[in-house]
Amino acid sequence: MLLVVDVGNTNITIGIFNKDKLIGTVRMTTKAQRTSDEFGVDLISMVEGQGLKIEDISHVILASVVPDVMHSLGSAFIKYFNKKPFVVSAGTKTGIRIATENPKQVGPDRIVDAVAAYVLHGGPVIVVDFGTATTYDLVGPKGTFEAAITAPGIRTSAKAMWAEAAMLPAIELKKPESILARETITSMQAGIVYGQIGQTEYIINQMKIESGYENVKVVATGGLGSIIYKETECIDVYDSQLTLKGLKIIFDKNHK
């Protein structure tokens, strides 16, 4: 079985594939202070919680945007699973070509999402990831990563607002019944959620205009994307497991 690991700024998401079927997913918070032993104990617990044994894991592939956790996390897989993880990096064979000014600056998470969206849905395709940052990436009809837009994430924007404004409380992120709010909490929810919907629609529309890809498919992922995609017609597909599927696709391309 294949263990796929997506190390994000907020969470580490782990998926387990039995051949082509994703049979389980788990999450842990991303903490740079964890030792390899702490990672190892948590990882073993998660795998066994899926009814599996360590020996069932034959390979590990990992993509990370948090360099500080890589030494401890990689050491945990070597020490506790006896597996050296395959790490997605700038030189990894992915099946898409990065055509930006500095390809090495494109985050591995964005590459993985782009690969999954292109393989599963074809091109041209716009990939929107609602994570710590909200990212918009354009893959052309021949599998070329052509452009990338980065904006503050929904939760990141919300935290900045209540951290900097003393009178504003921390709130649950959800769409209120109406944009015409009558008190503080729903007024914040309206501004955050409807503001993100408006940003999403404007950026995607502008990407279509400037790229000339009028019929481009739009694929979204990321935890908070589940709130946004239901409220706009500009997103064609929402896939919460897009990154994990992309890791599996890249692993297959490199281990035939």
Helices and strands as residue ranges (DSSP letters): E 2-7, E 11-18, E 21-29, H 36-49, G 54-56, E 59-64, G 67-69, H 70-76, I 77-81, E 86-87, E 97-98, G 103-105, H 108-121, E 125-130, E 133-139, E 144-152, H 154-164, H 184-211, E 217-221, H 225-228, G 229-231, E 237-238, H 242-254
